[in-house]
Amino acid sequence: MEITDIRIKKVASEGKMKAVASVTFDNAFAVHDVKVIEGPEKLFVAMPSRRTPDGEYRDIAHPINSDMRNMLESKVLAAYDAIEDEPAPETAE
């Protein structure tokens, strides 16, 4: 399985979420709402999730093994780094 497209949208906020990505696999399957988060030591990628009735968050889609997780995270963060110098869109007040 190959990642064939990554689209990054920077987030204009002071919080830990820096961007939201859409990732396309094999030009056939897309996963939206992949988040780029600023952690205590580095940026990381969080998969799309849904809040359960008991208040926990569960991933909707996620890599099954560490090799896929590492490849996905490295490619999403590389795409984020490529646009890092571009300003985030202004938010409407």
PDB file as gemmi writes it, atoms N, CA and C in Angstrom:
CRYST1    1.000    1.000    1.000  90.00  90.00  90.00 P 1                      
ATOM      1  N   MET A   1       0.851  -1.168   0.000  1.00  0.00           N  
ATOM      2  CA  MET A   1       0.000   0.000   0.000  1.00  0.00           C  
ATOM      3  C   MET A   1       0.899   1.235   0.000  1.00  0.00           C  
ATOM      4  N   GLU A   2       0.575   2.165  -0.885  1.00  0.00           N  
ATOM      5  CA  GLU A   2       1.356   3.387  -0.979  1.00  0.00           C  
ATOM      6  C   GLU A   2       0.490   4.604  -0.681  1.00  0.00           C  
ATOM      7  N   ILE A   3       1.111   5.603  -0.076  1.00  0.00           N  
ATOM      8  CA  ILE A   3       0.449   6.893   0.099  1.00  0.00           C  
ATOM      9  C   ILE A   3       0.675   7.662  -1.195  1.00  0.00           C  
ATOM     10  N   THR A   4      -0.418   8.001  -1.873  1.00  0.00           N  
ATOM     11  CA  THR A   4      -0.297   8.655  -3.176  1.00  0.00           C  
ATOM     12  C   THR A   4      -0.602  10.148  -3.137  1.00  0.00           C  
ATOM     13  N   ASP A   5      -1.185  10.640  -2.034  1.00  0.00           N  
ATOM     14  CA  ASP A   5      -1.449  12.071  -1.923  1.00  0.00           C  
ATOM     15  C   ASP A   5      -1.649  12.425  -0.452  1.00  0.00           C  
ATOM     16  N   ILE A   6      -1.122  13.597  -0.084  1.00  0.00           N  
ATOM     17  CA  ILE A   6      -1.340  14.138   1.252  1.00  0.00           C  
ATOM     18  C   ILE A   6      -1.682  15.603   1.091  1.00  0.00           C  
ATOM     19  N   ARG A   7      -2.806  16.007   1.659  1.00  0.00           N  
ATOM     20  CA  ARG A   7      -3.212  17.411   1.628  1.00  0.00           C  
ATOM     21  C   ARG A   7      -3.269  17.916   3.062  1.00  0.00           C  
ATOM     22  N   ILE A   8      -2.543  18.996   3.302  1.00  0.00           N  
ATOM     23  CA  ILE A   8      -2.421  19.555   4.644  1.00  0.00           C  
ATOM     24  C   ILE A   8      -3.145  20.893   4.709  1.00  0.00           C  
ATOM     25  N   LYS A   9      -3.925  21.099   5.765  1.00  0.00           N  
ATOM     26  CA  LYS A   9      -4.537  22.401   6.037  1.00  0.00           C  
ATOM     27  C   LYS A   9      -4.050  22.840   7.408  1.00  0.00           C  
ATOM     28  N   LYS A  10      -3.277  23.928   7.443  1.00  0.00           N  
ATOM     29  CA  LYS A  10      -2.805  24.441   8.722  1.00  0.00           C  
ATOM     30  C   LYS A  10      -3.989  24.984   9.516  1.00  0.00           C  
ATOM     31  N   VAL A  11      -3.887  24.933  10.836  1.00  0.00           N  
ATOM     32  CA  VAL A  11      -4.932  25.398  11.728  1.00  0.00           C  
ATOM     33  C   VAL A  11      -4.457  26.684  12.384  1.00  0.00           C  
ATOM     34  N   ALA A  12      -5.282  27.717  12.321  1.00  0.00           N  
ATOM     35  CA  ALA A  12      -4.933  29.009  12.927  1.00  0.00           C  
ATOM     36  C   ALA A  12      -5.462  29.031  14.353  1.00  0.00           C  
ATOM     37  N   SER A  13      -4.649  28.562  15.279  1.00  0.00           N  
ATOM     38  CA  SER A  13      -5.032  28.581  16.686  1.00  0.00           C  
ATOM     39  C   SER A  13      -3.780  28.502  17.541  1.00  0.00           C  
ATOM     40  N   GLU A  14      -3.941  28.821  18.801  1.00  0.00           N  
ATOM     41  CA  GLU A  14      -2.826  28.769  19.729  1.00  0.00           C  
ATOM     42  C   GLU A  14      -2.709  27.402  20.400  1.00  0.00           C  
ATOM     43  N   GLY A  15      -3.592  26.476  20.077  1.00  0.00           N  
ATOM     44  CA  GLY A  15      -3.588  25.162  20.721  1.00  0.00           C  
ATOM     45  C   GLY A  15      -2.502  24.249  20.181  1.00  0.00           C  
ATOM     46  N   LYS A  16      -2.589  22.993  20.585  1.00  0.00           N  
ATOM     47  CA  LYS A  16      -1.578  22.008  20.202  1.00  0.00           C  
ATOM     48  C   LYS A  16      -1.790  21.438  18.804  1.00  0.00           C  
ATOM     49  N   MET A  17      -3.025  21.512  18.278  1.00  0.00           N  
ATOM     50  CA  MET A  17      -3.261  21.005  16.931  1.00  0.00           C  
ATOM     51  C   MET A  17      -2.729  22.023  15.928  1.00  0.00           C  
ATOM     52  N   LYS A  18      -1.822  21.578  15.063  1.00  0.00           N  
ATOM     53  CA  LYS A  18      -1.164  22.465  14.114  1.00  0.00           C  
ATOM     54  C   LYS A  18      -1.732  22.367  12.703  1.00  0.00           C  
ATOM     55  N   ALA A  19      -2.275  21.197  12.341  1.00  0.00           N  
ATOM     56  CA  ALA A  19      -2.802  21.012  10.992  1.00  0.00           C  
ATOM     57  C   ALA A  19      -3.713  19.791  10.961  1.00  0.00           C  
ATOM     58  N   VAL A  20      -4.503  19.729   9.892  1.00  0.00           N  
ATOM     59  CA  VAL A  20      -5.346  18.575   9.606  1.00  0.00           C  
ATOM     60  C   VAL A  20      -4.981  18.104   8.207  1.00  0.00           C  
ATOM     61  N   ALA A  21      -4.868  16.787   8.053  1.00  0.00           N  
ATOM     62  CA  ALA A  21      -4.450  16.231   6.762  1.00  0.00           C  
ATOM     63  C   ALA A  21      -5.493  15.258   6.231  1.00  0.00           C  
ATOM     64  N   SER A  22      -5.505  15.147   4.904  1.00  0.00           N  
ATOM     65  CA  SER A  22      -6.232  14.073   4.218  1.00  0.00           C  
ATOM     66  C   SER A  22      -5.184  13.247   3.506  1.00  0.00           C  
ATOM     67  N   VAL A  23      -5.233  11.938   3.687  1.00  0.00           N  
ATOM     68  CA  VAL A  23      -4.229  11.045   3.128  1.00  0.00           C  
ATOM     69  C   VAL A  23      -4.923  10.084   2.180  1.00  0.00           C  
ATOM     70  N   THR A  24      -4.395   9.978   0.953  1.00  0.00           N  
ATOM     71  CA  THR A  24      -4.951   9.055  -0.036  1.00  0.00           C  
ATOM     72  C   THR A  24      -3.991   7.891  -0.223  1.00  0.00           C  
ATOM     73  N   PHE A  25      -4.544   6.681  -0.243  1.00  0.00           N  
ATOM     74  CA  PHE A  25      -3.773   5.459  -0.419  1.00  0.00           C  
ATOM     75  C   PHE A  25      -4.096   4.847  -1.779  1.00  0.00           C  
ATOM     76  N   ASP A  26      -3.053   4.510  -2.535  1.00  0.00           N  
ATOM     77  CA  ASP A  26      -3.185   3.833  -3.832  1.00  0.00           C  
ATOM     78  C   ASP A  26      -4.176   4.511  -4.775  1.00  0.00           C  
ATOM     79  N   ASN A  27      -4.285   5.834  -4.697  1.00  0.00           N  
ATOM     80  CA  ASN A  27      -5.226   6.586  -5.534  1.00  0.00           C  
ATOM     81  C   ASN A  27      -6.640   6.022  -5.459  1.00  0.00           C  
ATOM     82  N   ALA A  28      -6.972   5.338  -4.336  1.00  0.00           N  
ATOM     83  CA  ALA A  28      -8.257   4.662  -4.274  1.00  0.00           C  
ATOM     84  C   ALA A  28      -8.996   4.816  -2.949  1.00  0.00           C  
ATOM     85  N   PHE A  29      -8.293   5.201  -1.877  1.00  0.00           N  
ATOM     86  CA  PHE A  29      -8.932   5.242  -0.561  1.00  0.00           C  
ATOM     87  C   PHE A  29      -8.383   6.436   0.198  1.00  0.00           C  
ATOM     88  N   ALA A  30      -9.274   7.274   0.761  1.00  0.00           N  
ATOM     89  CA  ALA A  30      -8.841   8.474   1.478  1.00  0.00           C  
ATOM     90  C   ALA A  30      -9.246   8.401   2.946  1.00  0.00           C  
ATOM     91  N   VAL A  31      -8.357   8.915   3.795  1.00  0.00           N  
ATOM     92  CA  VAL A  31      -8.635   9.050   5.217  1.00  0.00           C  
ATOM     93  C   VAL A  31      -8.514  10.536   5.537  1.00  0.00           C  
ATOM     94  N   HIS A  32      -9.583  11.126   6.053  1.00  0.00           N  
ATOM     95  CA  HIS A  32      -9.614  12.546   6.379  1.00  0.00           C  
ATOM     96  C   HIS A  32      -9.463  12.737   7.886  1.00  0.00           C  
ATOM     97  N   ASP A  33      -9.187  13.979   8.282  1.00  0.00           N  
ATOM     98  CA  ASP A  33      -9.090  14.368   9.696  1.00  0.00           C  
ATOM     99  C   ASP A  33      -7.929  13.712  10.434  1.00  0.00           C  
ATOM    100  N   VAL A  34      -6.826  13.467   9.722  1.00  0.00           N  
ATOM    101  CA  VAL A  34      -5.589  13.050  10.374  1.00  0.00           C  
ATOM    102  C   VAL A  34      -4.969  14.330  10.925  1.00  0.00           C  
ATOM    103  N   LYS A  35      -4.662  14.351  12.206  1.00  0.00           N  
ATOM    104  CA  LYS A  35      -4.222  15.596  12.852  1.00  0.00           C  
ATOM    105  C   LYS A  35      -2.717  15.610  13.100  1.00  0.00           C  
ATOM    106  N   VAL A  36      -2.107  16.791  12.914  1.00  0.00           N  
ATOM    107  CA  VAL A  36      -0.719  17.019  13.302  1.00  0.00           C  
ATOM    108  C   VAL A  36      -0.774  17.751  14.634  1.00  0.00           C  
ATOM    109  N   ILE A  37      -0.212  17.126  15.665  1.00  0.00           N  
ATOM    110  CA  ILE A  37      -0.301  17.632  17.038  1.00  0.00           C  
ATOM    111  C   ILE A  37       1.099  17.937  17.561  1.00  0.00           C  
ATOM    112  N   GLU A  38       1.196  19.046  18.299  1.00  0.00           N  
ATOM    113  CA  GLU A  38       2.459  19.382  18.948  1.00  0.00           C  
ATOM    114  C   GLU A  38       2.497  18.702  20.314  1.00  0.00           C  
ATOM    115  N   GLY A  39       3.386  17.714  20.448  1.00  0.00           N  
ATOM    116  CA  GLY A  39       3.549  17.008  21.713  1.00  0.00           C  
ATOM    117  C   GLY A  39       4.588  17.693  22.581  1.00  0.00           C  
ATOM    118  N   PRO A  40       4.879  17.134  23.752  1.00  0.00           N  
ATOM    119  CA  PRO A  40       5.850  17.746  24.659  1.00  0.00           C  
ATOM    120  C   PRO A  40       7.265  17.808  24.080  1.00  0.00           C  
ATOM    121  N   GLU A  41       7.615  16.837  23.236  1.00  0.00           N  
ATOM    122  CA  GLU A  41       8.973  16.796  22.694  1.00  0.00           C  
ATOM    123  C   GLU A  41       9.037  16.948  21.179  1.00  0.00           C  
ATOM    124  N   LYS A  42       7.967  16.595  20.475  1.00  0.00           N  
ATOM    125  CA  LYS A  42       7.989  16.645  19.014  1.00  0.00           C  
ATOM    126  C   LYS A  42       6.565  16.629  18.470  1.00  0.00           C  
ATOM    127  N   LEU A  43       6.454  16.857  17.162  1.00  0.00           N  
ATOM    128  CA  LEU A  43       5.162  16.728  16.495  1.00  0.00           C  
ATOM    129  C   LEU A  43       4.836  15.248  16.323  1.00  0.00           C  
ATOM    130  N   PHE A  44       3.545  14.938  16.340  1.00  0.00           N  
ATOM    131  CA  PHE A  44       3.128  13.570  16.044  1.00  0.00           C  
ATOM    132  C   PHE A  44       1.807  13.613  15.298  1.00  0.00           C  
ATOM    133  N   VAL A  45       1.417  12.467  14.763  1.00  0.00           N  
ATOM    134  CA  VAL A  45       0.200  12.349  13.969  1.00  0.00           C  
ATOM    135  C   VAL A  45      -0.845  11.588  14.787  1.00  0.00           C  
ATOM    136  N   ALA A  46      -2.051  12.142  14.857  1.00  0.00           N  
ATOM    137  CA  ALA A  46      -3.178  11.479  15.529  1.00  0.00           C  
ATOM    138  C   ALA A  46      -4.209  11.110  14.476  1.00  0.00           C  
ATOM    139  N   MET A  47      -4.693   9.902  14.549  1.00  0.00           N  
ATOM    140  CA  MET A  47      -5.662   9.413  13.577  1.00  0.00           C  
ATOM    141  C   MET A  47      -7.053   9.961  13.887  1.00  0.00           C  
ATOM    142  N   PRO A  48      -7.954   9.957  12.895  1.00  0.00           N  
ATOM    143  CA  PRO A  48      -9.310  10.445  13.144  1.00  0.00           C  
ATOM    144  C   PRO A  48      -9.983   9.589  14.213  1.00  0.00           C  
ATOM    145  N   SER A  49     -10.750  10.250  15.077  1.00  0.00           N  
ATOM    146  CA  SER A  49     -11.368   9.522  16.178  1.00  0.00           C  
ATOM    147  C   SER A  49     -12.787  10.014  16.412  1.00  0.00           C  
ATOM    148  N   ARG A  50     -13.496   9.239  17.210  1.00  0.00           N  
ATOM    149  CA  ARG A  50     -14.875   9.564  17.569  1.00  0.00           C  
ATOM    150  C   ARG A  50     -15.007   9.402  19.081  1.00  0.00           C  
ATOM    151  N   ARG A  51     -15.783  10.283  19.676  1.00  0.00           N  
ATOM    152  CA  ARG A  51     -16.021  10.206  21.123  1.00  0.00           C  
ATOM    153  C   ARG A  51     -17.101   9.164  21.399  1.00  0.00           C  
ATOM    154  N   THR A  52     -16.812   8.262  22.321  1.00  0.00           N  
ATOM    155  CA  THR A  52     -17.778   7.224  22.683  1.00  0.00           C  
ATOM    156  C   THR A  52     -18.738   7.779  23.738  1.00  0.00           C  
ATOM    157  N   PRO A  53     -19.859   7.096  23.971  1.00  0.00           N  
ATOM    158  CA  PRO A  53     -20.812   7.572  24.985  1.00  0.00           C  
ATOM    159  C   PRO A  53     -20.203   7.729  26.378  1.00  0.00           C  
ATOM    160  N   ASP A  54     -19.157   6.965  26.687  1.00  0.00           N  
ATOM    161  CA  ASP A  54     -18.541   7.089  28.014  1.00  0.00           C  
ATOM    162  C   ASP A  54     -17.442   8.151  28.063  1.00  0.00           C  
ATOM    163  N   GLY A  55     -17.291   8.925  26.970  1.00  0.00           N  
ATOM    164  CA  GLY A  55     -16.361  10.051  26.968  1.00  0.00           C  
ATOM    165  C   GLY A  55     -14.972   9.757  26.451  1.00  0.00           C  
ATOM    166  N   GLU A  56     -14.668   8.507  26.138  1.00  0.00           N  
ATOM    167  CA  GLU A  56     -13.356   8.166  25.595  1.00  0.00           C  
ATOM    168  C   GLU A  56     -13.334   8.439  24.092  1.00  0.00           C  
ATOM    169  N   TYR A  57     -12.141   8.602  23.551  1.00  0.00           N  
ATOM    170  CA  TYR A  57     -11.982   8.759  22.111  1.00  0.00           C  
ATOM    171  C   TYR A  57     -11.415   7.474  21.539  1.00  0.00           C  
ATOM    172  N   ARG A  58     -12.016   7.004  20.434  1.00  0.00           N  
ATOM    173  CA  ARG A  58     -11.573   5.778  19.762  1.00  0.00           C  
ATOM    174  C   ARG A  58     -11.250   6.119  18.320  1.00  0.00           C  
ATOM    175  N   ASP A  59     -10.105   5.600  17.826  1.00  0.00           N  
ATOM    176  CA  ASP A  59      -9.735   5.819  16.435  1.00  0.00           C  
ATOM    177  C   ASP A  59     -10.764   5.189  15.509  1.00  0.00           C  
ATOM    178  N   ILE A  60     -11.096   5.918  14.442  1.00  0.00           N  
ATOM    179  CA  ILE A  60     -12.011   5.403  13.423  1.00  0.00           C  
ATOM    180  C   ILE A  60     -11.229   4.562  12.421  1.00  0.00           C  
ATOM    181  N   ALA A  61     -10.050   5.050  12.051  1.00  0.00           N  
ATOM    182  CA  ALA A  61      -9.160   4.336  11.136  1.00  0.00           C  
ATOM    183  C   ALA A  61      -7.764   4.474  11.708  1.00  0.00           C  
ATOM    184  N   HIS A  62      -6.964   3.408  11.587  1.00  0.00           N  
ATOM    185  CA  HIS A  62      -5.613   3.469  12.139  1.00  0.00           C  
ATOM    186  C   HIS A  62      -4.733   2.394  11.520  1.00  0.00           C  
ATOM    187  N   PRO A  63      -3.405   2.623  11.529  1.00  0.00           N  
ATOM    188  CA  PRO A  63      -2.481   1.595  11.038  1.00  0.00           C  
ATOM    189  C   PRO A  63      -2.529   0.376  11.965  1.00  0.00           C  
ATOM    190  N   ILE A  64      -2.333  -0.794  11.389  1.00  0.00           N  
ATOM    191  CA  ILE A  64      -2.377  -2.034  12.152  1.00  0.00           C  
ATOM    192  C   ILE A  64      -1.006  -2.388  12.736  1.00  0.00           C  
ATOM    193  N   ASN A  65       0.076  -1.949  12.065  1.00  0.00           N  
ATOM    194  CA  ASN A  65       1.405  -2.295  12.569  1.00  0.00           C  
ATOM    195  C   ASN A  65       2.306  -1.067  12.640  1.00  0.00           C  
ATOM    196  N   SER A  66       3.413  -1.200  13.337  1.00  0.00           N  
ATOM    197  CA  SER A  66       4.302  -0.057  13.566  1.00  0.00           C  
ATOM    198  C   SER A  66       4.991   0.417  12.290  1.00  0.00           C  
ATOM    199  N   ASP A  67       5.265  -0.482  11.348  1.00  0.00           N  
ATOM    200  CA  ASP A  67       5.884  -0.056  10.083  1.00  0.00           C  
ATOM    201  C   ASP A  67       4.975   0.910   9.336  1.00  0.00           C  
ATOM    202  N   MET A  68       3.693   0.567   9.248  1.00  0.00           N  
ATOM    203  CA  MET A  68       2.739   1.436   8.559  1.00  0.00           C  
ATOM    204  C   MET A  68       2.558   2.739   9.320  1.00  0.00           C  
ATOM    205  N   ARG A  69       2.486   2.674  10.647  1.00  0.00           N  
ATOM    206  CA  ARG A  69       2.348   3.889  11.454  1.00  0.00           C  
ATOM    207  C   ARG A  69       3.548   4.806  11.239  1.00  0.00           C  
ATOM    208  N   ASN A  70       4.758   4.249  11.248  1.00  0.00           N  
ATOM    209  CA  ASN A  70       5.969   5.047  11.047  1.00  0.00           C  
ATOM    210  C   ASN A  70       6.005   5.679   9.662  1.00  0.00           C  
ATOM    211  N   MET A  71       5.620   4.914   8.625  1.00  0.00           N  
ATOM    212  CA  MET A  71       5.603   5.459   7.268  1.00  0.00           C  
ATOM    213  C   MET A  71       4.580   6.583   7.152  1.00  0.00           C  
ATOM    214  N   LEU A  72       3.390   6.361   7.682  1.00  0.00           N  
ATOM    215  CA  LEU A  72       2.333   7.369   7.619  1.00  0.00           C  
ATOM    216  C   LEU A  72       2.759   8.638   8.354  1.00  0.00           C  
ATOM    217  N   GLU A  73       3.269   8.477   9.566  1.00  0.00           N  
ATOM    218  CA  GLU A  73       3.667   9.640  10.345  1.00  0.00           C  
ATOM    219  C   GLU A  73       4.802  10.406   9.672  1.00  0.00           C  
ATOM    220  N   SER A  74       5.800   9.702   9.154  1.00  0.00           N  
ATOM    221  CA  SER A  74       6.928  10.399   8.530  1.00  0.00           C  
ATOM    222  C   SER A  74       6.498  11.155   7.282  1.00  0.00           C  
ATOM    223  N   LYS A  75       5.611  10.579   6.486  1.00  0.00           N  
ATOM    224  CA  LYS A  75       5.174  11.258   5.262  1.00  0.00           C  
ATOM    225  C   LYS A  75       4.246  12.438   5.561  1.00  0.00           C  
ATOM    226  N   VAL A  76       3.361  12.299   6.529  1.00  0.00           N  
ATOM    227  CA  VAL A  76       2.478  13.413   6.887  1.00  0.00           C  
ATOM    228  C   VAL A  76       3.297  14.555   7.483  1.00  0.00           C  
ATOM    229  N   LEU A  77       4.242  14.235   8.371  1.00  0.00           N  
ATOM    230  CA  LEU A  77       5.064  15.289   8.971  1.00  0.00           C  
ATOM    231  C   LEU A  77       5.976  15.946   7.941  1.00  0.00           C  
ATOM    232  N   ALA A  78       6.464  15.183   6.961  1.00  0.00           N  
ATOM    233  CA  ALA A  78       7.265  15.776   5.886  1.00  0.00           C  
ATOM    234  C   ALA A  78       6.427  16.734   5.054  1.00  0.00           C  
ATOM    235  N   ALA A  79       5.173  16.370   4.771  1.00  0.00           N  
ATOM    236  CA  ALA A  79       4.279  17.259   4.026  1.00  0.00           C  
ATOM    237  C   ALA A  79       3.978  18.509   4.845  1.00  0.00           C  
ATOM    238  N   TYR A  80       3.801  18.352   6.144  1.00  0.00           N  
ATOM    239  CA  TYR A  80       3.581  19.506   7.021  1.00  0.00           C  
ATOM    240  C   TYR A  80       4.806  20.412   7.028  1.00  0.00           C  
ATOM    241  N   ASP A  81       5.995  19.828   7.165  1.00  0.00           N  
ATOM    242  CA  ASP A  81       7.231  20.613   7.168  1.00  0.00           C  
ATOM    243  C   ASP A  81       7.415  21.382   5.864  1.00  0.00           C  
ATOM    244  N   ALA A  82       6.959  20.802   4.756  1.00  0.00           N  
ATOM    245  CA  ALA A  82       7.103  21.449   3.449  1.00  0.00           C  
ATOM    246  C   ALA A  82       6.274  22.722   3.358  1.00  0.00           C  
ATOM    247  N   ILE A  83       5.180  22.794   4.116  1.00  0.00           N  
ATOM    248  CA  ILE A  83       4.343  24.000   4.082  1.00  0.00           C  
ATOM    249  C   ILE A  83       4.481  24.827   5.351  1.00  0.00           C  
ATOM    250  N   GLU A  84       5.381  24.429   6.257  1.00  0.00           N  
ATOM    251  CA  GLU A  84       5.483  25.068   7.562  1.00  0.00           C  
ATOM    252  C   GLU A  84       5.709  26.578   7.477  1.00  0.00           C  
ATOM    253  N   ASP A  85       6.420  27.037   6.457  1.00  0.00           N  
ATOM    254  CA  ASP A  85       6.710  28.460   6.344  1.00  0.00           C  
ATOM    255  C   ASP A  85       5.527  29.275   5.837  1.00  0.00           C  
ATOM    256  N   GLU A  86       4.509  28.606   5.305  1.00  0.00           N  
ATOM    257  CA  GLU A  86       3.339  29.319   4.824  1.00  0.00           C  
ATOM    258  C   GLU A  86       2.482  29.728   6.023  1.00  0.00           C  
ATOM    259  N   PRO A  87       1.905  30.920   6.008  1.00  0.00           N  
ATOM    260  CA  PRO A  87       1.065  31.341   7.135  1.00  0.00           C  
ATOM    261  C   PRO A  87      -0.226  30.556   7.202  1.00  0.00           C  
ATOM    262  N   ALA A  88      -0.737  30.367   8.395  1.00  0.00           N  
ATOM    263  CA  ALA A  88      -2.026  29.714   8.582  1.00  0.00           C  
ATOM    264  C   ALA A  88      -3.123  30.678   8.165  1.00  0.00           C  
ATOM    265  N   PRO A  89      -4.264  30.170   7.692  1.00  0.00           N  
ATOM    266  CA  PRO A  89      -5.357  31.052   7.305  1.00  0.00           C  
ATOM    267  C   PRO A  89      -5.890  31.805   8.513  1.00  0.00           C  
ATOM    268  N   GLU A  90      -6.334  33.024   8.272  1.00  0.00           N  
ATOM    269  CA  GLU A  90      -6.907  33.845   9.345  1.00  0.00           C  
ATOM    270  C   GLU A  90      -8.281  33.300   9.700  1.00  0.00           C  
ATOM    271  N   THR A  91      -8.639  33.387  10.963  1.00  0.00           N  
ATOM    272  CA  THR A  91      -9.967  32.955  11.375  1.00  0.00           C  
ATOM    273  C   THR A  91     -10.902  34.146  11.375  1.00  0.00           C  
ATOM    274  N   ALA A  92     -12.157  33.899  11.048  1.00  0.00           N  
ATOM    275  CA  ALA A  92     -13.162  34.976  11.029  1.00  0.00           C  
ATOM    276  C   ALA A  92     -13.561  35.301  12.452  1.00  0.00           C  
ATOM    277  N   GLU A  93     -13.754  36.565  12.726  1.00  0.00           N  
ATOM    278  CA  GLU A  93     -14.137  36.979  14.082  1.00  0.00           C  
ATOM    279  C   GLU A  93     -15.564  37.402  14.129  1.00  0.00           C  
TER     280      GLU A  93                                                      
END                                                                             
